[in-house]
Amino acid sequence: MFLEQIAQERGIDLKKIEAEILKSLRPSSLLKRMATSEEVANLVVYLCGEPASATTGAALRVDGGVVRAVT
């Protein structure tokens, strides 16, 4: 995982580096944590399945509710 590599290189605990990144780069995150691989996979499963048959023209993001701008 990318954050694990950064934490190891800096000799910092993974939770601490995650908190620093969220505070500086994603302060508007509703989850206040990084999305997990399982959460990303859940979106992929949804998109590949029958329940998504009416989902068209949508930009779906797994970002924890980060809102930088509405366009």
Residue, then its C-alpha position, 0 to 999 in steps of 0.5 A: m500500500f502506498l501509505e504504508q511505504i511512506a510511513q515506513e520511509r519516514g519511520i512514522d506510524l501508518k495511522k499518523i501518516e494517514a491522519e496527516i494526509l487527511k488533515s492536509l489534503r482531504p480536510s473535508s472528508l466525511l469518513k475521516r479515514m482512507a477508503t479500504s480496498e474492500e470499499v473500492a471493490n464493493l463499488v466495482v461489484y455494484l457496477c458490474g451487477e444487475p442493480a447498476s443497470a439504471t446507473t448511466g452517465a454517472a461519475l462514481r467516486v470512492d473518496g470518503g465524501v471529499v467535496r472540493a468543488v461542485t461543477 
